[in-house]
């Protein structure tokens, strides 16, 4: 399994409870696919850097996890078809090795 970070942006048309429920749904998909959640952060409602679909705010959540590529593919597929999710980005963080 490899380590990944996922940032999810949910529409501000939802209330905070519904946005948090959508974030929890993403965590459930990850767990169902055998992923290992290392850390999570719920940033809540924030102003966007630029308008998306004529909206200037959104709800942010970040997941730090380990999973197989198949699990990540399924998680991204679920996020793509979700009406609550505006954008998402999955990255593999760089592993920094300290030299002596």
ABEGO torsion letter per residue (X at the ends): XBBBBBBBBBBAABBAAAAAAAAAAAAAAAAAAGBBBABBBBAEBBBBABBBGGBABBBBBBBBBBBBAAAAAAAAAAAAABAABABBBBBBBBBBBBBX
